[in-house]
Amino acid sequence: MSRSLSRYMPILDWGRRYDRATFRNDMIAALIVTIMLIPQSLAYALLAGLPPEAGLYASILPIVLYAIFGTSGALAVGPVAVVSLLTASALGQVAAQGTAGYAVAALTLAFLSGVFLLGLGLLRLGFLANFLSHPVIAGFITASGILIAAGQMKHILGVQAGGDTLIEILHALYVHLAEVNLPTVLIGAAGLAFLFWVRRGMKPALRKLGLSQGAANVATKAGPVLAVVASTVAVWGMGLGAQGVAIVGQVPQSLPPLSLPDFSPALMQELLVPAIMISIIGFVESVSVAQTLAAKKRQRIDPDQELIGLGAANLGAAFTGGFPVTGGFSRSVVNADAGAETPAAGAFTAVGLAIAATMLTPLIHDLPKATLAATIIVAVLSLVDFSILRRTWKYSKADFAAVVTTILLTLGLGVEAGVGAGVILSIALHLYKTSKPHVAEVGLMPGTQHFRNILRHDVETCDELLTLRVDESLYFVNASLLEDQVRARLGENQKIRDVILMFSAVNEVDFSALESLEALNHQLQELGIGLHLSEVKGPVMDRLRETHFLAELNGRVFMSQYEAWCALNGGQSKPRRIPVAAGE
């Protein structure tokens, strides 16, 4: 019973080993992340089209629940830029911003996301996230960063402008240029300049002034808080709110309220697909960060348990006035660098945010939205990575095409189209690459028992023996290709009397591929040519034994390719030499 509970509640495992030193490290990390998370939570709620307090609410109970069910000691859960953008896009289809229906729809979206993630985790289906390839994810995040930054320019300029695509956003900004509010522009520009300097120049400057490494790190992470304080004081002191500067306004001074999603079938049906997209994107981003940080400490995470942890976090957000959450890259890195050792660091962060929600919210009444927009822009521009275009172009033109298509569709048609295109392109890329498996004719390396491609190495071959190494699992997409390859070789060499399929790289043979092998066996039998297999893996052999294929095989199954060579070449081997360039 204890082991079973520990599997689904990792806190029961690491909690037994928790000591005073770990507590101290987790508390220090929590303090730093709390300082960083307060302005981020407010900003991402703004990005999602929700009241600022929703960002705080989405960062309290969800973090606690992840601490109970999650496996990463460094992952910091809460609102993130891309998920907030997806949330705004989804909610904009069902309700108007600022209405009660919009806020309730956000709860429903978080609920559906939580249920979906929890279901995947309980069914151990975390591998499904692998269907989104890294190049496609990188392209989507890059395009989303551009969309988010462009969308926040309306707050920097102090104008009313909307749009779901880059063209719509830019056109709306152009149309409203005459309405620009100068004080807002000054605040936004100053905020952008300061925050960019915080990221790149503040730490070196503090180190030159004699601050220790640790103190400089803390001060740098607190940079956004300094921007919030300075701009709020400026707006309050000069009465800029009366001059058209948009401010946060009244924020409830309370803990997250108990809230209920709307369980109406019509709304849930409308939000189901966006919830699935948000869940997949959020999980891929979260688990990538968690695995990277865990590897640095020679730890491991359980992706399926991460699904459960994130599912619980989103359900917590749904019932406490929040919106969809996931693990954030920047705050998780900060959490790890600050020394977080267990998920308890997240729970301590939640306590800090709860204190902020109950005691500090009156202080942000005059916080200008331009400052929050500047915080978002600086954060998301770090996600924009155009180097993926250069790297995929040099390595794989197919991946490059997928990245470009994802970026263009996301910018031109919106985030939902970008996500959908990303999923389709990832699956299409996999099918395309595996539909044309590498099949090499191999020969014996002189003086060894190893076989290599005849086009790359000087090897021994036999005119009456054809050995093909299949470098991919065989399934319905590529099943007929192997037949075509064998027929082509037989047409080129009329002396062939035996064909050996070297299955050392074949991990699976599905039913379509089995039928293709049966047809090939029948064709070769009619031609008086033997069909043999070598180096078949155990699981593949187990499946083949359950069929009639092995009984009807007109050849043999050899343990090794060298054994097949010795049994079938009849001493007819001859050296084959190739030009040096062919091996390059």
Legacy VTK file of the C-alpha trace (Angstrom):
# vtk DataFile Version 3.0
C-alpha trace
ASCII
DATASET POLYDATA
POINTS 584 float
0.000 0.000 0.000
2.819 2.391 0.927
4.644 1.757 -2.337
1.469 2.239 -4.352
0.714 5.550 -2.647
4.329 6.721 -3.101
4.062 5.993 -6.806
1.143 8.390 -7.212
2.143 10.771 -4.402
5.939 11.241 -4.590
5.786 13.555 -1.572
5.518 10.414 0.587
8.888 9.325 -0.776
11.027 12.470 -0.668
9.181 13.729 2.410
10.706 10.917 4.511
14.201 12.176 3.718
13.457 15.860 4.243
15.891 17.545 6.641
16.852 20.991 7.937
19.496 21.648 5.245
17.035 20.816 2.476
14.428 23.040 4.119
16.871 25.967 4.165
17.757 25.555 0.474
14.116 25.228 -0.541
13.152 28.332 1.447
15.857 30.457 -0.171
14.774 29.302 -3.637
11.121 29.956 -2.779
11.874 33.519 -1.681
13.654 34.314 -4.951
10.987 32.690 -7.138
8.174 34.427 -5.215
9.718 37.816 -5.917
9.975 36.901 -9.593
6.541 35.303 -9.827
4.440 38.180 -8.468
4.841 40.485 -11.501
4.866 37.496 -13.873
1.568 36.162 -12.532
-0.096 39.553 -12.898
1.317 39.979 -16.407
0.269 36.561 -17.679
-3.261 37.056 -16.365
-3.336 40.244 -18.431
-2.105 38.258 -21.439
-4.871 35.687 -20.935
-7.446 38.493 -20.883
-8.257 37.942 -17.198
-8.129 40.170 -14.091
-4.630 40.380 -12.573
-5.643 38.541 -9.414
-6.369 35.445 -11.536
-2.628 35.155 -12.121
-1.978 35.046 -8.378
-4.800 32.564 -7.807
-3.422 30.313 -10.573
-0.065 30.282 -8.787
-1.103 29.183 -5.287
-3.102 25.934 -5.008
-1.770 24.575 -8.358
1.795 24.845 -7.040
0.846 23.049 -3.821
-0.853 20.229 -5.718
2.133 19.819 -8.024
4.384 19.620 -4.955
2.294 16.657 -3.771
1.981 14.795 -7.081
4.943 16.011 -9.181
8.387 14.438 -9.441
10.634 17.393 -10.307
12.374 19.214 -7.495
13.018 22.312 -9.613
9.949 22.714 -11.832
7.996 25.867 -10.966
4.344 25.577 -12.004
2.091 28.497 -12.829
0.908 30.699 -15.694
3.293 30.829 -18.670
3.320 32.986 -21.782
2.433 30.470 -24.492
-0.343 28.791 -22.486
-1.754 32.207 -21.546
-1.835 33.173 -25.227
-3.584 29.895 -26.107
-6.036 30.537 -23.286
-6.904 34.000 -24.585
-7.326 32.616 -28.102
-9.645 29.840 -26.933
-11.743 31.983 -24.590
-12.138 34.722 -27.174
-14.206 32.290 -29.253
-16.813 31.726 -26.544
-17.071 34.950 -24.498
-16.080 38.606 -24.421
-13.154 39.730 -22.274
-14.130 41.337 -19.000
-17.384 39.406 -18.661
-18.260 36.833 -16.029
-18.710 34.266 -18.783
-15.094 34.768 -19.868
-13.761 34.083 -16.363
-15.977 31.019 -15.947
-14.852 29.727 -19.353
-11.252 30.044 -18.123
-12.123 27.805 -15.179
-13.737 25.292 -17.528
-10.694 25.321 -19.789
-8.424 24.615 -16.811
-10.767 21.835 -15.675
-10.787 20.129 -19.086
-7.017 20.460 -19.346
-6.610 18.956 -15.877
-8.900 16.019 -16.630
-7.126 15.325 -19.930
-3.653 15.439 -18.365
-4.739 13.353 -15.384
-6.288 10.761 -17.692
-3.127 10.503 -19.789
-1.060 10.085 -16.642
-3.240 7.368 -15.124
-3.233 5.487 -18.440
0.582 5.894 -18.716
0.254 7.658 -22.083
2.976 10.270 -21.662
4.681 9.000 -24.796
1.946 10.624 -26.913
3.648 13.985 -26.409
6.526 12.650 -28.507
4.357 13.058 -31.598
5.211 16.759 -31.474
8.702 17.030 -32.905
11.176 19.473 -31.361
11.630 21.549 -34.559
7.867 22.024 -34.845
7.570 22.962 -31.151
10.478 25.409 -31.543
8.789 26.978 -34.574
5.472 27.311 -32.751
7.037 28.863 -29.646
9.056 31.293 -31.781
5.944 32.406 -33.670
3.956 32.613 -30.426
6.645 34.819 -28.891
6.373 37.210 -31.834
2.553 37.231 -31.622
2.611 37.860 -27.873
5.128 40.698 -28.146
3.187 42.317 -30.986
-0.106 41.922 -29.104
1.295 43.658 -26.020
2.323 46.753 -27.975
-1.211 48.125 -27.552
-0.524 48.426 -23.816
2.863 50.046 -24.459
1.228 52.614 -26.756
-1.945 53.025 -24.688
-4.352 52.240 -27.531
-7.257 49.854 -28.053
-6.165 47.347 -30.689
-6.874 43.643 -31.102
-6.331 40.807 -33.541
-5.453 37.112 -33.543
-2.840 37.112 -36.296
0.275 39.203 -36.826
-1.248 41.022 -39.808
-4.427 41.843 -37.855
-2.431 43.081 -34.853
-0.113 45.277 -36.921
-3.030 46.697 -38.919
-4.950 47.525 -35.729
-1.925 49.254 -34.221
-1.450 51.296 -37.402
-5.109 52.346 -37.465
-4.955 53.551 -33.834
-1.572 55.315 -34.001
-3.243 58.702 -33.704
-4.630 57.693 -30.280
-1.225 56.986 -28.706
-0.980 58.126 -25.079
2.386 59.815 -24.520
2.733 59.155 -20.745
1.929 55.472 -21.388
4.575 55.313 -24.122
7.169 56.849 -21.800
6.363 54.348 -19.039
6.352 51.400 -21.458
9.576 52.422 -23.197
11.328 53.031 -19.882
10.109 49.664 -18.603
11.343 47.855 -21.719
14.744 49.543 -21.591
15.175 48.823 -17.886
14.081 45.184 -18.118
16.341 44.488 -21.093
19.211 46.014 -19.105
18.267 43.870 -16.098
18.606 40.724 -18.217
21.936 41.628 -19.800
23.714 44.329 -17.839
22.481 44.503 -14.259
24.367 41.528 -12.881
27.789 42.549 -14.308
27.205 46.100 -13.068
26.405 44.920 -9.548
29.417 42.634 -9.523
31.642 45.596 -10.439
30.178 47.491 -7.496
31.395 44.734 -5.205
28.233 42.703 -4.599
28.664 38.990 -4.096
27.546 36.505 -6.733
24.521 35.468 -4.663
23.410 39.027 -3.906
23.778 40.031 -7.553
21.663 37.038 -8.599
18.872 37.917 -6.181
18.885 41.575 -7.221
18.743 40.601 -10.899
15.785 38.275 -10.353
14.055 41.104 -8.461
14.504 43.453 -11.433
10.885 43.189 -12.629
9.710 43.978 -9.089
11.800 47.158 -9.145
10.133 48.138 -12.421
6.719 47.485 -10.887
7.474 49.560 -7.782
9.031 52.480 -9.668
6.281 52.758 -12.267
3.511 52.375 -9.680
5.003 55.149 -7.526
5.401 57.372 -10.619
1.770 56.901 -11.680
0.513 57.470 -8.142
2.737 60.470 -7.440
2.030 62.301 -10.718
-1.601 61.311 -11.037
-1.005 59.728 -14.441
-4.097 57.560 -14.138
-6.156 60.711 -14.759
-4.086 61.389 -17.916
-5.164 58.199 -19.669
-2.535 55.770 -18.362
-4.254 52.402 -17.985
-3.734 50.937 -14.511
-4.514 47.618 -12.849
-7.071 49.166 -10.508
-8.764 47.502 -7.573
-7.507 43.964 -6.887
-9.351 41.805 -4.308
-7.379 41.415 -1.095
-8.043 37.758 -0.360
-6.985 34.168 -0.780
-8.152 32.335 -3.916
-11.934 31.899 -3.776
-13.701 28.587 -4.208
-14.953 28.578 -7.801
-16.828 26.176 -10.037
-16.338 25.655 -13.773
-19.319 25.640 -16.118
-20.112 21.998 -16.812
-22.630 22.715 -19.565
-22.084 20.280 -22.467
-22.178 23.065 -25.077
-19.320 25.055 -23.508
-17.260 21.967 -22.737
-17.616 20.798 -26.321
-16.417 24.176 -27.624
-13.387 24.189 -25.318
-12.427 20.509 -25.589
-10.063 20.782 -28.561
-8.322 23.954 -27.246
-7.935 22.233 -23.862
-6.244 19.247 -25.492
-3.913 21.528 -27.442
-3.049 23.537 -24.333
-2.425 20.330 -22.399
-0.080 18.871 -25.002
1.890 22.074 -25.541
2.088 22.719 -21.805
3.179 19.177 -21.017
5.868 19.130 -23.717
7.276 22.442 -22.469
7.079 21.378 -18.835
8.574 17.906 -19.169
11.399 19.208 -21.364
12.388 21.727 -18.689
12.013 19.167 -15.884
14.143 16.552 -17.661
16.868 19.079 -18.467
17.094 20.306 -14.878
16.927 16.774 -13.456
19.771 15.608 -15.715
22.063 18.305 -14.294
21.676 16.735 -10.843
21.728 13.145 -12.113
18.110 12.732 -11.126
15.187 11.439 -13.121
11.553 12.340 -13.480
8.590 10.175 -14.393
6.777 11.706 -17.405
3.561 9.828 -16.616
3.598 11.057 -13.023
4.335 14.556 -14.345
1.073 14.309 -16.271
-0.715 13.518 -13.016
1.024 16.399 -11.234
0.160 18.900 -13.957
-3.379 17.527 -14.181
-3.868 18.042 -10.454
-2.418 21.562 -10.735
-4.886 22.505 -13.462
-7.811 21.056 -11.524
-6.662 23.171 -8.583
-6.666 26.259 -10.813
-10.171 25.407 -12.039
-11.621 25.421 -8.526
-9.741 28.457 -7.184
-10.357 31.193 -9.740
-7.388 30.511 -12.021
-6.753 29.408 -15.596
-4.560 26.729 -17.297
-1.023 26.387 -15.908
2.127 24.416 -16.618
5.810 24.378 -15.729
7.573 27.598 -16.765
11.067 27.650 -18.250
12.461 30.881 -16.776
11.138 30.490 -13.237
12.136 26.806 -13.146
15.696 27.681 -14.128
15.736 30.373 -11.433
14.327 27.866 -8.938
17.074 25.370 -9.766
19.853 27.974 -9.728
18.619 29.237 -6.349
19.165 25.773 -4.868
15.695 24.157 -4.819
16.047 20.481 -3.960
12.474 19.213 -3.632
8.952 20.193 -4.749
8.538 21.717 -1.280
10.221 24.832 -2.699
7.102 25.287 -4.823
4.841 24.896 -1.812
6.803 27.579 0.041
6.456 29.811 -3.034
2.688 29.309 -2.857
2.730 30.505 0.756
4.605 33.645 -0.300
2.101 34.321 -3.073
-0.796 33.755 -0.680
0.691 36.407 1.630
1.032 38.755 -1.345
-2.593 38.124 -2.341
-3.882 38.957 1.130
-1.592 41.835 2.094
0.034 43.472 -0.921
-2.718 43.813 -3.531
-3.748 47.362 -2.448
-0.215 48.465 -3.326
-0.636 47.578 -7.010
-3.783 49.660 -7.596
-1.804 52.218 -9.622
0.433 49.683 -11.383
0.403 50.657 -15.082
-0.517 47.914 -17.545
2.316 49.178 -19.731
4.810 47.858 -17.157
3.161 44.438 -17.146
3.214 44.461 -20.946
6.920 45.297 -20.882
7.474 42.365 -18.519
5.697 40.031 -20.938
7.542 41.320 -24.012
10.983 40.943 -22.452
10.105 37.449 -21.211
8.692 36.119 -24.495
11.362 37.570 -26.764
13.809 35.226 -25.040
11.696 32.381 -26.464
12.140 33.571 -30.046
14.813 31.387 -31.632
15.411 31.946 -35.334
18.579 29.866 -35.164
16.331 26.805 -35.491
15.847 27.809 -39.133
19.567 27.766 -39.862
20.187 24.549 -37.958
17.321 22.603 -39.562
18.238 23.913 -43.032
21.747 22.529 -42.649
20.646 19.212 -41.151
17.237 18.323 -42.608
15.285 20.146 -45.310
12.108 18.317 -44.257
12.423 19.609 -40.676
13.203 23.095 -42.027
10.026 23.045 -44.114
8.029 21.960 -41.051
9.470 24.792 -38.921
8.817 27.438 -41.568
5.275 26.180 -42.182
4.492 26.181 -38.448
5.847 29.720 -38.002
3.984 31.114 -41.013
0.683 29.423 -40.143
0.876 30.558 -36.521
1.636 34.152 -37.504
-0.804 34.208 -40.414
-3.755 32.204 -39.118
-3.391 32.276 -35.324
-2.155 30.032 -32.541
-4.826 27.344 -32.865
-4.003 26.848 -36.529
-0.320 26.795 -35.595
-0.831 24.106 -32.945
-2.980 21.998 -35.258
-0.457 22.351 -38.044
2.327 21.426 -35.634
0.646 18.164 -34.641
-0.157 17.245 -38.240
3.316 18.157 -39.483
5.016 16.198 -36.700
3.062 13.058 -37.539
3.522 13.637 -41.287
7.276 14.027 -40.813
7.455 10.759 -38.896
5.454 8.946 -41.558
7.530 10.477 -44.346
10.865 9.541 -42.760
9.825 6.005 -41.886
8.049 5.420 -45.218
11.425 5.328 -46.941
13.616 3.235 -44.649
17.291 2.896 -45.398
17.894 -0.551 -46.914
21.562 -1.335 -47.543
23.131 -4.221 -49.407
25.917 -5.478 -47.153
29.032 -7.613 -47.505
31.615 -9.175 -45.221
34.466 -7.021 -43.966
37.658 -9.081 -44.718
39.125 -10.745 -41.669
36.059 -10.052 -39.496
32.526 -11.285 -38.870
31.055 -7.825 -39.482
28.925 -6.758 -42.452
28.867 -3.259 -43.891
27.293 -1.323 -46.767
28.897 -2.329 -50.082
28.748 1.313 -51.226
30.798 2.545 -48.269
33.372 -0.141 -47.559
35.663 -2.632 -49.286
33.824 -5.869 -48.545
33.477 -9.427 -49.817
30.306 -10.275 -51.731
28.848 -13.301 -53.509
27.003 -13.029 -56.831
24.540 -15.744 -55.802
23.790 -14.203 -52.402
21.898 -10.970 -51.769
21.963 -9.599 -48.212
19.852 -6.556 -47.422
20.058 -4.835 -44.019
16.740 -3.212 -43.127
17.347 -0.131 -40.949
13.786 0.558 -39.831
10.823 -1.239 -38.309
8.419 -2.545 -40.936
4.813 -1.355 -40.864
1.969 -0.444 -43.196
3.585 2.746 -44.508
6.830 1.145 -45.714
5.855 -2.524 -46.091
5.770 -2.571 -49.904
9.085 -0.717 -50.253
11.085 -3.761 -49.182
9.384 -5.868 -51.842
10.284 -3.246 -54.462
13.923 -3.170 -53.315
14.284 -6.960 -53.552
12.651 -7.091 -56.995
14.928 -4.311 -58.212
18.056 -6.199 -57.048
16.839 -9.417 -58.650
16.356 -7.584 -61.937
19.936 -6.308 -61.794
21.514 -9.697 -60.968
20.096 -12.874 -62.519
22.560 -15.091 -60.603
20.981 -14.571 -57.172
19.865 -17.841 -55.553
19.386 -16.729 -51.937
18.121 -13.529 -50.329
18.923 -12.739 -46.693
17.045 -9.992 -44.848
19.198 -8.750 -41.981
16.754 -7.653 -39.263
19.203 -6.333 -36.657
17.526 -2.877 -36.720
13.921 -4.077 -37.008
12.035 -3.593 -33.760
8.558 -4.429 -35.011
6.767 -6.043 -37.952
3.089 -5.106 -38.119
0.377 -7.113 -39.880
0.677 -5.232 -43.187
4.429 -5.831 -43.212
3.857 -9.499 -42.357
1.579 -9.866 -45.364
4.234 -8.176 -47.500
6.872 -10.650 -46.275
4.530 -13.538 -46.984
3.976 -12.259 -50.532
7.738 -11.816 -51.034
8.352 -15.352 -49.750
5.778 -16.714 -52.200
7.263 -14.806 -55.153
10.809 -15.937 -54.388
9.684 -19.520 -53.918
8.160 -19.526 -57.404
11.502 -18.246 -58.756
13.453 -20.932 -56.929
15.144 -18.362 -54.697
15.473 -18.918 -50.951
14.346 -16.243 -48.494
16.242 -16.162 -45.188
16.241 -13.966 -42.091
19.158 -13.147 -39.816
19.667 -11.428 -36.456
15.936 -11.235 -35.715
15.260 -9.648 -32.332
13.493 -11.701 -29.666
10.222 -9.708 -29.514
9.955 -9.747 -33.317
10.616 -13.495 -33.412
7.975 -14.055 -30.732
5.384 -12.337 -32.905
6.442 -14.220 -36.045
6.151 -17.560 -34.222
2.469 -16.815 -33.640
1.889 -16.821 -37.408
2.286 -19.297 -40.287
5.099 -17.274 -41.823
8.015 -19.194 -40.315
6.440 -22.540 -41.186
5.979 -21.464 -44.813
9.362 -19.735 -45.119
11.303 -21.333 -47.959
14.612 -20.603 -46.222
16.047 -20.436 -42.709
16.326 -18.046 -39.781
19.950 -17.538 -38.729
21.172 -16.338 -35.366
23.803 -14.113 -36.987
24.544 -12.726 -40.428
27.966 -14.383 -40.368
26.321 -17.770 -39.757
24.074 -17.174 -42.771
27.080 -16.139 -44.861
29.038 -19.279 -44.003
26.042 -21.526 -44.711
24.942 -19.986 -48.015
27.821 -18.380 -49.921
29.297 -21.727 -51.057
32.822 -20.373 -51.119
31.941 -18.057 -54.001
32.852 -14.789 -52.267
35.018 -12.234 -53.945
36.459 -8.891 -52.842
34.607 -5.782 -53.942
36.469 -2.493 -54.102
34.917 0.920 -54.235
36.275 4.428 -54.896
37.353 6.325 -51.781
34.751 9.057 -52.410
31.888 6.593 -51.999
32.698 6.144 -48.348
32.492 9.822 -47.530
LINES 1 585
584 0 1 2 3 4 5 6 7 8 9 10 11 12 13 14 15 16 17 18 19 20 21 22 23 24 25 26 27 28 29 30 31 32 33 34 35 36 37 38 39 40 41 42 43 44 45 46 47 48 49 50 51 52 53 54 55 56 57 58 59 60 61 62 63 64 65 66 67 68 69 70 71 72 73 74 75 76 77 78 79 80 81 82 83 84 85 86 87 88 89 90 91 92 93 94 95 96 97 98 99 100 101 102 103 104 105 106 107 108 109 110 111 112 113 114 115 116 117 118 119 120 121 122 123 124 125 126 127 128 129 130 131 132 133 134 135 136 137 138 139 140 141 142 143 144 145 146 147 148 149 150 151 152 153 154 155 156 157 158 159 160 161 162 163 164 165 166 167 168 169 170 171 172 173 174 175 176 177 178 179 180 181 182 183 184 185 186 187 188 189 190 191 192 193 194 195 196 197 198 199 200 201 202 203 204 205 206 207 208 209 210 211 212 213 214 215 216 217 218 219 220 221 222 223 224 225 226 227 228 229 230 231 232 233 234 235 236 237 238 239 240 241 242 243 244 245 246 247 248 249 250 251 252 253 254 255 256 257 258 259 260 261 262 263 264 265 266 267 268 269 270 271 272 273 274 275 276 277 278 279 280 281 282 283 284 285 286 287 288 289 290 291 292 293 294 295 296 297 298 299 300 301 302 303 304 305 306 307 308 309 310 311 312 313 314 315 316 317 318 319 320 321 322 323 324 325 326 327 328 329 330 331 332 333 334 335 336 337 338 339 340 341 342 343 344 345 346 347 348 349 350 351 352 353 354 355 356 357 358 359 360 361 362 363 364 365 366 367 368 369 370 371 372 373 374 375 376 377 378 379 380 381 382 383 384 385 386 387 388 389 390 391 392 393 394 395 396 397 398 399 400 401 402 403 404 405 406 407 408 409 410 411 412 413 414 415 416 417 418 419 420 421 422 423 424 425 426 427 428 429 430 431 432 433 434 435 436 437 438 439 440 441 442 443 444 445 446 447 448 449 450 451 452 453 454 455 456 457 458 459 460 461 462 463 464 465 466 467 468 469 470 471 472 473 474 475 476 477 478 479 480 481 482 483 484 485 486 487 488 489 490 491 492 493 494 495 496 497 498 499 500 501 502 503 504 505 506 507 508 509 510 511 512 513 514 515 516 517 518 519 520 521 522 523 524 525 526 527 528 529 530 531 532 533 534 535 536 537 538 539 540 541 542 543 544 545 546 547 548 549 550 551 552 553 554 555 556 557 558 559 560 561 562 563 564 565 566 567 568 569 570 571 572 573 574 575 576 577 578 579 580 581 582 583
